[in-house]
Amino acid sequence: MACSSVESVAGVGFRRFPLLQTRIPYDWSLILAATVYHLWQERNRRVFNNNARSASSIINDIYQQIRDKLSSHGGHDKIPETTLAMWNIQDE
């Protein structure tokens, strides 16, 4: 089963363990999911396409995807102010 997005990766692991949902803040689970997803994509790129990207390029993609996900998350009032500040997201 191939995962096509960060939500798919995050949903698979954390739904099975309800205890983790209460202990891991939203932004940390998103960071973990985005990191795993992009590292797996890079692994596949290197193995199957014989093409590698720089670490800084991968990190930038992870950072941008997390910012995009947090920015598009309808209710900023549910996201802690510290998280919005850490990711440099303006509260609307």
Backbone as XML, in Angstrom:
<?xml version="1.0"?>
<chain id="A" units="angstrom">
  <residue number="1" name="MET">
    <atom name="N" x="0.845" y="-1.182" z="0.000"/>
    <atom name="CA" x="0.000" y="0.000" z="0.000"/>
    <atom name="C" x="0.885" y="1.237" z="0.000"/>
  </residue>
  <residue number="2" name="ALA">
    <atom name="N" x="0.796" y="2.042" z="-1.004"/>
    <atom name="CA" x="1.625" y="3.239" z="-1.120"/>
    <atom name="C" x="0.902" y="4.437" z="-0.521"/>
  </residue>
  <residue number="3" name="CYS">
    <atom name="N" x="1.645" y="5.221" z="0.265"/>
    <atom name="CA" x="1.083" y="6.445" z="0.840"/>
    <atom name="C" x="1.393" y="7.594" z="-0.098"/>
  </residue>
  <residue number="4" name="SER">
    <atom name="N" x="0.413" y="8.417" z="-0.351"/>
    <atom name="CA" x="0.617" y="9.501" z="-1.298"/>
    <atom name="C" x="0.731" y="10.857" z="-0.635"/>
  </residue>
  <residue number="5" name="SER">
    <atom name="N" x="0.557" y="10.921" z="0.677"/>
    <atom name="CA" x="0.623" y="12.219" z="1.324"/>
    <atom name="C" x="1.015" y="12.083" z="2.775"/>
  </residue>
  <residue number="6" name="VAL">
    <atom name="N" x="1.320" y="13.215" z="3.371"/>
    <atom name="CA" x="1.702" y="13.244" z="4.774"/>
    <atom name="C" x="0.560" y="12.768" z="5.656"/>
  </residue>
  <residue number="7" name="GLU">
    <atom name="N" x="-0.687" y="13.144" z="5.329"/>
    <atom name="CA" x="-1.809" y="12.733" z="6.143"/>
    <atom name="C" x="-1.928" y="11.214" z="6.180"/>
  </residue>
  <residue number="8" name="SER">
    <atom name="N" x="-1.653" y="10.555" z="5.068"/>
    <atom name="CA" x="-1.731" y="9.108" z="5.027"/>
    <atom name="C" x="-0.704" y="8.490" z="5.958"/>
  </residue>
  <residue number="9" name="VAL">
    <atom name="N" x="0.500" y="9.001" z="5.936"/>
    <atom name="CA" x="1.562" y="8.477" z="6.793"/>
    <atom name="C" x="1.219" y="8.723" z="8.255"/>
  </residue>
  <residue number="10" name="ALA">
    <atom name="N" x="0.754" y="9.927" z="8.588"/>
    <atom name="CA" x="0.441" y="10.264" z="9.982"/>
    <atom name="C" x="-0.740" y="9.453" z="10.482"/>
  </residue>
  <residue number="11" name="GLY">
    <atom name="N" x="-1.740" y="9.274" z="9.642"/>
    <atom name="CA" x="-2.948" y="8.587" z="10.072"/>
    <atom name="C" x="-2.738" y="7.124" z="10.379"/>
  </residue>
  <residue number="12" name="VAL">
    <atom name="N" x="-1.862" y="6.469" z="9.653"/>
    <atom name="CA" x="-1.659" y="5.038" z="9.818"/>
    <atom name="C" x="-1.100" y="4.716" z="11.197"/>
  </residue>
  <residue number="13" name="GLY">
    <atom name="N" x="-0.061" y="5.409" z="11.621"/>
    <atom name="CA" x="0.596" y="5.062" z="12.871"/>
    <atom name="C" x="-0.126" y="5.510" z="14.118"/>
  </residue>
  <residue number="14" name="PHE">
    <atom name="N" x="-0.685" y="6.691" z="14.126"/>
    <atom name="CA" x="-1.195" y="7.250" z="15.361"/>
    <atom name="C" x="-2.630" y="6.833" z="15.678"/>
  </residue>
  <residue number="15" name="ARG">
    <atom name="N" x="-3.394" y="6.380" z="14.712"/>
    <atom name="CA" x="-4.751" y="5.921" z="15.007"/>
    <atom name="C" x="-4.737" y="4.621" z="15.789"/>
  </residue>
  <residue number="16" name="ARG">
    <atom name="N" x="-3.716" y="3.835" z="15.608"/>
    <atom name="CA" x="-3.634" y="2.549" z="16.285"/>
    <atom name="C" x="-3.269" y="2.701" z="17.764"/>
  </residue>
  <residue number="17" name="PHE">
    <atom name="N" x="-2.659" y="3.807" z="18.126"/>
    <atom name="CA" x="-2.197" y="4.010" z="19.493"/>
    <atom name="C" x="-2.805" y="5.284" z="20.066"/>
  </residue>
  <residue number="18" name="PRO">
    <atom name="N" x="-4.023" y="5.217" z="20.608"/>
    <atom name="CA" x="-4.689" y="6.417" z="21.105"/>
    <atom name="C" x="-3.880" y="7.126" z="22.190"/>
  </residue>
  <residue number="19" name="LEU">
    <atom name="N" x="-3.074" y="6.397" z="22.944"/>
    <atom name="CA" x="-2.269" y="7.023" z="23.990"/>
    <atom name="C" x="-1.280" y="8.020" z="23.393"/>
  </residue>
  <residue number="20" name="LEU">
    <atom name="N" x="-0.743" y="7.705" z="22.211"/>
    <atom name="CA" x="0.198" y="8.619" z="21.561"/>
    <atom name="C" x="-0.485" y="9.907" z="21.124"/>
  </residue>
  <residue number="21" name="GLN">
    <atom name="N" x="-1.745" y="9.833" z="20.747"/>
    <atom name="CA" x="-2.456" y="11.032" z="20.308"/>
    <atom name="C" x="-2.552" y="12.060" z="21.424"/>
  </residue>
  <residue number="22" name="THR">
    <atom name="N" x="-2.628" y="11.616" z="22.654"/>
    <atom name="CA" x="-2.763" y="12.559" z="23.756"/>
    <atom name="C" x="-1.415" y="13.100" z="24.210"/>
  </residue>
  <residue number="23" name="ARG">
    <atom name="N" x="-0.341" y="12.419" z="23.889"/>
    <atom name="CA" x="0.965" y="12.840" z="24.371"/>
    <atom name="C" x="1.819" y="13.566" z="23.347"/>
  </residue>
  <residue number="24" name="ILE">
    <atom name="N" x="1.535" y="13.385" z="22.074"/>
    <atom name="CA" x="2.338" y="14.020" z="21.035"/>
    <atom name="C" x="1.538" y="15.177" z="20.447"/>
  </residue>
  <residue number="25" name="PRO">
    <atom name="N" x="2.060" y="16.400" z="20.564"/>
    <atom name="CA" x="1.346" y="17.545" z="19.976"/>
    <atom name="C" x="1.221" y="17.396" z="18.460"/>
  </residue>
  <residue number="26" name="TYR">
    <atom name="N" x="0.237" y="18.074" z="17.909"/>
    <atom name="CA" x="-0.065" y="18.001" z="16.477"/>
    <atom name="C" x="1.157" y="18.296" z="15.623"/>
  </residue>
  <residue number="27" name="ASP">
    <atom name="N" x="1.903" y="19.348" z="15.977"/>
    <atom name="CA" x="3.034" y="19.729" z="15.130"/>
    <atom name="C" x="4.132" y="18.670" z="15.135"/>
  </residue>
  <residue number="28" name="TRP">
    <atom name="N" x="4.323" y="17.964" z="16.241"/>
    <atom name="CA" x="5.368" y="16.931" z="16.269"/>
    <atom name="C" x="4.963" y="15.728" z="15.433"/>
  </residue>
  <residue number="29" name="SER">
    <atom name="N" x="3.709" y="15.349" z="15.467"/>
    <atom name="CA" x="3.291" y="14.224" z="14.632"/>
    <atom name="C" x="3.377" y="14.601" z="13.156"/>
  </residue>
  <residue number="30" name="LEU">
    <atom name="N" x="3.101" y="15.858" z="12.845"/>
    <atom name="CA" x="3.212" y="16.338" z="11.470"/>
    <atom name="C" x="4.679" y="16.352" z="11.023"/>
  </residue>
  <residue number="31" name="ILE">
    <atom name="N" x="5.562" y="16.769" z="11.907"/>
    <atom name="CA" x="7.001" y="16.773" z="11.596"/>
    <atom name="C" x="7.481" y="15.354" z="11.323"/>
  </residue>
  <residue number="32" name="LEU">
    <atom name="N" x="7.099" y="14.434" z="12.182"/>
    <atom name="CA" x="7.500" y="13.039" z="12.001"/>
    <atom name="C" x="6.978" y="12.489" z="10.683"/>
  </residue>
  <residue number="33" name="ALA">
    <atom name="N" x="5.698" y="12.708" z="10.414"/>
    <atom name="CA" x="5.092" y="12.184" z="9.191"/>
    <atom name="C" x="5.746" y="12.781" z="7.948"/>
  </residue>
  <residue number="34" name="ALA">
    <atom name="N" x="5.974" y="14.094" z="7.941"/>
    <atom name="CA" x="6.585" y="14.745" z="6.779"/>
    <atom name="C" x="8.013" y="14.249" z="6.571"/>
  </residue>
  <residue number="35" name="THR">
    <atom name="N" x="8.739" y="14.072" z="7.664"/>
    <atom name="CA" x="10.125" y="13.601" z="7.556"/>
    <atom name="C" x="10.174" y="12.189" z="6.989"/>
  </residue>
  <residue number="36" name="VAL">
    <atom name="N" x="9.361" y="11.304" z="7.529"/>
    <atom name="CA" x="9.334" y="9.919" z="7.037"/>
    <atom name="C" x="8.933" y="9.889" z="5.567"/>
  </residue>
  <residue number="37" name="TYR">
    <atom name="N" x="7.910" y="10.654" z="5.222"/>
    <atom name="CA" x="7.423" y="10.670" z="3.844"/>
    <atom name="C" x="8.510" y="11.138" z="2.879"/>
  </residue>
  <residue number="38" name="HIS">
    <atom name="N" x="9.159" y="12.255" z="3.189"/>
    <atom name="CA" x="10.168" y="12.799" z="2.274"/>
    <atom name="C" x="11.433" y="11.943" z="2.229"/>
  </residue>
  <residue number="39" name="LEU">
    <atom name="N" x="11.812" y="11.357" z="3.350"/>
    <atom name="CA" x="12.981" y="10.469" z="3.329"/>
    <atom name="C" x="12.686" y="9.216" z="2.505"/>
  </residue>
  <residue number="40" name="TRP">
    <atom name="N" x="11.470" y="8.703" z="2.611"/>
    <atom name="CA" x="11.109" y="7.527" z="1.818"/>
    <atom name="C" x="11.064" y="7.878" z="0.329"/>
  </residue>
  <residue number="41" name="GLN">
    <atom name="N" x="10.544" y="9.049" z="-0.006"/>
    <atom name="CA" x="10.537" y="9.487" z="-1.399"/>
    <atom name="C" x="11.963" y="9.622" z="-1.932"/>
  </residue>
  <residue number="42" name="GLU">
    <atom name="N" x="12.851" y="10.162" z="-1.112"/>
    <atom name="CA" x="14.252" y="10.308" z="-1.528"/>
    <atom name="C" x="14.915" y="8.948" z="-1.691"/>
  </residue>
  <residue number="43" name="ARG">
    <atom name="N" x="14.604" y="8.040" z="-0.794"/>
    <atom name="CA" x="15.150" y="6.683" z="-0.899"/>
    <atom name="C" x="14.716" y="6.057" z="-2.220"/>
  </residue>
  <residue number="44" name="ASN">
    <atom name="N" x="13.424" y="6.181" z="-2.533"/>
    <atom name="CA" x="12.930" y="5.625" z="-3.798"/>
    <atom name="C" x="13.579" y="6.304" z="-5.007"/>
  </residue>
  <residue number="45" name="ARG">
    <atom name="N" x="13.770" y="7.613" z="-4.929"/>
    <atom name="CA" x="14.407" y="8.352" z="-6.021"/>
    <atom name="C" x="15.825" y="7.828" z="-6.258"/>
  </residue>
  <residue number="46" name="ARG">
    <atom name="N" x="16.548" y="7.584" z="-5.169"/>
    <atom name="CA" x="17.929" y="7.110" z="-5.307"/>
    <atom name="C" x="18.001" y="5.668" z="-5.790"/>
  </residue>
  <residue number="47" name="VAL">
    <atom name="N" x="17.121" y="4.824" z="-5.285"/>
    <atom name="CA" x="17.164" y="3.406" z="-5.641"/>
    <atom name="C" x="16.661" y="3.162" z="-7.063"/>
  </residue>
  <residue number="48" name="PHE">
    <atom name="N" x="15.528" y="3.761" z="-7.408"/>
    <atom name="CA" x="14.885" y="3.430" z="-8.671"/>
    <atom name="C" x="15.235" y="4.369" z="-9.825"/>
  </residue>
  <residue number="49" name="ASN">
    <atom name="N" x="15.592" y="5.612" z="-9.523"/>
    <atom name="CA" x="15.904" y="6.569" z="-10.588"/>
    <atom name="C" x="17.377" y="6.932" z="-10.644"/>
  </residue>
  <residue number="50" name="ASN">
    <atom name="N" x="18.162" y="6.408" z="-9.705"/>
    <atom name="CA" x="19.590" y="6.723" z="-9.636"/>
    <atom name="C" x="19.819" y="8.240" z="-9.664"/>
  </residue>
  <residue number="51" name="ASN">
    <atom name="N" x="19.015" y="8.937" z="-8.875"/>
    <atom name="CA" x="19.051" y="10.392" z="-8.827"/>
    <atom name="C" x="18.981" y="10.818" z="-7.365"/>
  </residue>
  <residue number="52" name="ALA">
    <atom name="N" x="19.925" y="11.643" z="-6.925"/>
    <atom name="CA" x="19.957" y="12.071" z="-5.528"/>
    <atom name="C" x="19.861" y="13.587" z="-5.429"/>
  </residue>
  <residue number="53" name="ARG">
    <atom name="N" x="19.200" y="14.043" z="-4.364"/>
    <atom name="CA" x="19.120" y="15.476" z="-4.082"/>
    <atom name="C" x="19.943" y="15.766" z="-2.835"/>
  </residue>
  <residue number="54" name="SER">
    <atom name="N" x="20.254" y="17.027" z="-2.630"/>
    <atom name="CA" x="21.037" y="17.405" z="-1.456"/>
    <atom name="C" x="20.163" y="17.351" z="-0.204"/>
  </residue>
  <residue number="55" name="ALA">
    <atom name="N" x="20.818" y="17.197" z="0.942"/>
    <atom name="CA" x="20.109" y="17.165" z="2.216"/>
    <atom name="C" x="19.363" y="18.471" z="2.452"/>
  </residue>
  <residue number="56" name="SER">
    <atom name="N" x="19.980" y="19.592" z="2.095"/>
    <atom name="CA" x="19.323" y="20.884" z="2.324"/>
    <atom name="C" x="18.057" y="21.024" z="1.470"/>
  </residue>
  <residue number="57" name="SER">
    <atom name="N" x="18.051" y="20.453" z="0.289"/>
    <atom name="CA" x="16.868" y="20.487" z="-0.562"/>
    <atom name="C" x="15.727" y="19.678" z="0.058"/>
  </residue>
  <residue number="58" name="ILE">
    <atom name="N" x="16.047" y="18.524" z="0.607"/>
    <atom name="CA" x="15.045" y="17.682" z="1.256"/>
    <atom name="C" x="14.494" y="18.380" z="2.501"/>
  </residue>
  <residue number="59" name="ILE">
    <atom name="N" x="15.379" y="18.973" z="3.287"/>
    <atom name="CA" x="14.961" y="19.695" z="4.496"/>
    <atom name="C" x="14.052" y="20.858" z="4.131"/>
  </residue>
  <residue number="60" name="ASN">
    <atom name="N" x="14.393" y="21.584" z="3.086"/>
    <atom name="CA" x="13.539" y="22.697" z="2.648"/>
    <atom name="C" x="12.151" y="22.208" z="2.228"/>
  </residue>
  <residue number="61" name="ASP">
    <atom name="N" x="12.093" y="21.072" z="1.546"/>
    <atom name="CA" x="10.797" y="20.510" z="1.150"/>
    <atom name="C" x="9.965" y="20.116" z="2.369"/>
  </residue>
  <residue number="62" name="ILE">
    <atom name="N" x="10.612" y="19.503" z="3.362"/>
    <atom name="CA" x="9.917" y="19.111" z="4.589"/>
    <atom name="C" x="9.381" y="20.352" z="5.291"/>
  </residue>
  <residue number="63" name="TYR">
    <atom name="N" x="10.226" y="21.354" z="5.451"/>
    <atom name="CA" x="9.839" y="22.596" z="6.121"/>
    <atom name="C" x="8.660" y="23.257" z="5.410"/>
  </residue>
  <residue number="64" name="GLN">
    <atom name="N" x="8.742" y="23.330" z="4.088"/>
    <atom name="CA" x="7.674" y="23.984" z="3.313"/>
    <atom name="C" x="6.366" y="23.215" z="3.414"/>
  </residue>
  <residue number="65" name="GLN">
    <atom name="N" x="6.425" y="21.891" z="3.380"/>
    <atom name="CA" x="5.199" y="21.106" z="3.457"/>
    <atom name="C" x="4.531" y="21.263" z="4.824"/>
  </residue>
  <residue number="66" name="ILE">
    <atom name="N" x="5.325" y="21.312" z="5.883"/>
    <atom name="CA" x="4.760" y="21.500" z="7.224"/>
    <atom name="C" x="4.128" y="22.882" z="7.334"/>
  </residue>
  <residue number="67" name="ARG">
    <atom name="N" x="4.815" y="23.908" z="6.857"/>
    <atom name="CA" x="4.256" y="25.272" z="6.887"/>
    <atom name="C" x="2.953" y="25.346" z="6.090"/>
  </residue>
  <residue number="68" name="ASP">
    <atom name="N" x="2.938" y="24.736" z="4.917"/>
    <atom name="CA" x="1.732" y="24.747" z="4.084"/>
    <atom name="C" x="0.572" y="24.054" z="4.794"/>
  </residue>
  <residue number="69" name="LYS">
    <atom name="N" x="0.850" y="22.918" z="5.405"/>
    <atom name="CA" x="-0.197" y="22.173" z="6.107"/>
    <atom name="C" x="-0.727" y="22.979" z="7.290"/>
  </residue>
  <residue number="70" name="LEU">
    <atom name="N" x="0.155" y="23.574" z="8.078"/>
    <atom name="CA" x="-0.280" y="24.370" z="9.227"/>
    <atom name="C" x="-1.029" y="25.625" z="8.776"/>
  </residue>
  <residue number="71" name="SER">
    <atom name="N" x="-0.574" y="26.240" z="7.688"/>
    <atom name="CA" x="-1.226" y="27.458" z="7.182"/>
    <atom name="C" x="-2.629" y="27.180" z="6.666"/>
  </residue>
  <residue number="72" name="SER">
    <atom name="N" x="-2.823" y="26.020" z="6.074"/>
    <atom name="CA" x="-4.124" y="25.700" z="5.482"/>
    <atom name="C" x="-5.059" y="25.027" z="6.480"/>
  </residue>
  <residue number="73" name="HIS">
    <atom name="N" x="-4.638" y="24.913" z="7.700"/>
    <atom name="CA" x="-5.412" y="24.203" z="8.733"/>
    <atom name="C" x="-6.546" y="25.072" z="9.236"/>
  </residue>
  <residue number="74" name="GLY">
    <atom name="N" x="-7.564" y="25.326" z="8.535"/>
    <atom name="CA" x="-8.725" y="26.128" z="8.880"/>
    <atom name="C" x="-8.716" y="26.904" z="10.177"/>
  </residue>
  <residue number="75" name="GLY">
    <atom name="N" x="-8.663" y="26.263" z="11.335"/>
    <atom name="CA" x="-8.795" y="26.975" z="12.605"/>
    <atom name="C" x="-7.477" y="27.208" z="13.298"/>
  </residue>
  <residue number="76" name="HIS">
    <atom name="N" x="-6.895" y="28.364" z="13.072"/>
    <atom name="CA" x="-5.638" y="28.690" z="13.751"/>
    <atom name="C" x="-5.821" y="28.819" z="15.250"/>
  </residue>
  <residue number="77" name="ASP">
    <atom name="N" x="-7.057" y="29.018" z="15.707"/>
    <atom name="CA" x="-7.289" y="29.126" z="17.140"/>
    <atom name="C" x="-7.030" y="27.798" z="17.851"/>
  </residue>
  <residue number="78" name="LYS">
    <atom name="N" x="-7.036" y="26.681" z="17.104"/>
    <atom name="CA" x="-6.754" y="25.370" z="17.685"/>
    <atom name="C" x="-5.256" y="25.074" z="17.736"/>
  </residue>
  <residue number="79" name="ILE">
    <atom name="N" x="-4.462" y="25.799" z="16.965"/>
    <atom name="CA" x="-3.015" y="25.597" z="16.944"/>
    <atom name="C" x="-2.401" y="26.564" z="17.951"/>
  </residue>
  <residue number="80" name="PRO">
    <atom name="N" x="-1.548" y="26.060" z="18.851"/>
    <atom name="CA" x="-0.937" y="26.934" z="19.856"/>
    <atom name="C" x="-0.144" y="28.074" z="19.218"/>
  </residue>
  <residue number="81" name="GLU">
    <atom name="N" x="-0.167" y="29.221" z="19.876"/>
    <atom name="CA" x="0.552" y="30.410" z="19.374"/>
    <atom name="C" x="2.040" y="30.130" z="19.205"/>
  </residue>
  <residue number="82" name="THR">
    <atom name="N" x="2.610" y="29.331" z="20.101"/>
    <atom name="CA" x="4.042" y="29.029" z="20.004"/>
    <atom name="C" x="4.345" y="28.259" z="18.722"/>
  </residue>
  <residue number="83" name="THR">
    <atom name="N" x="3.431" y="27.385" z="18.330"/>
    <atom name="CA" x="3.624" y="26.627" z="17.085"/>
    <atom name="C" x="3.556" y="27.557" z="15.884"/>
  </residue>
  <residue number="84" name="LEU">
    <atom name="N" x="2.569" y="28.447" z="15.866"/>
    <atom name="CA" x="2.457" y="29.403" z="14.759"/>
    <atom name="C" x="3.696" y="30.280" z="14.676"/>
  </residue>
  <residue number="85" name="ALA">
    <atom name="N" x="4.216" y="30.715" z="15.830"/>
    <atom name="CA" x="5.413" y="31.565" z="15.847"/>
    <atom name="C" x="6.632" y="30.784" z="15.386"/>
  </residue>
  <residue number="86" name="MET">
    <atom name="N" x="6.753" y="29.533" z="15.824"/>
    <atom name="CA" x="7.909" y="28.720" z="15.462"/>
    <atom name="C" x="7.990" y="28.512" z="13.949"/>
  </residue>
  <residue number="87" name="TRP">
    <atom name="N" x="6.842" y="28.368" z="13.311"/>
    <atom name="CA" x="6.812" y="28.123" z="11.874"/>
    <atom name="C" x="6.585" y="29.410" z="11.087"/>
  </residue>
  <residue number="88" name="ASN">
    <atom name="N" x="6.625" y="30.553" z="11.762"/>
    <atom name="CA" x="6.495" y="31.863" z="11.141"/>
    <atom name="C" x="5.207" y="31.972" z="10.319"/>
  </residue>
  <residue number="89" name="ILE">
    <atom name="N" x="4.097" y="31.592" z="10.958"/>
    <atom name="CA" x="2.791" y="31.649" z="10.318"/>
    <atom name="C" x="2.008" y="32.775" z="10.963"/>
  </residue>
  <residue number="90" name="GLN">
    <atom name="N" x="1.484" y="33.654" z="10.138"/>
    <atom name="CA" x="0.712" y="34.794" z="10.638"/>
    <atom name="C" x="-0.680" y="34.326" z="11.058"/>
  </residue>
  <residue number="91" name="ASP">
    <atom name="N" x="-1.101" y="34.746" z="12.241"/>
    <atom name="CA" x="-2.445" y="34.432" z="12.712"/>
    <atom name="C" x="-3.422" y="35.391" z="12.067"/>
  </residue>
  <residue number="92" name="GLU">
    <atom name="N" x="-4.419" y="34.839" z="11.390"/>
    <atom name="CA" x="-5.371" y="35.671" z="10.643"/>
    <atom name="C" x="-6.589" y="35.974" z="11.477"/>
  </residue>
</chain>
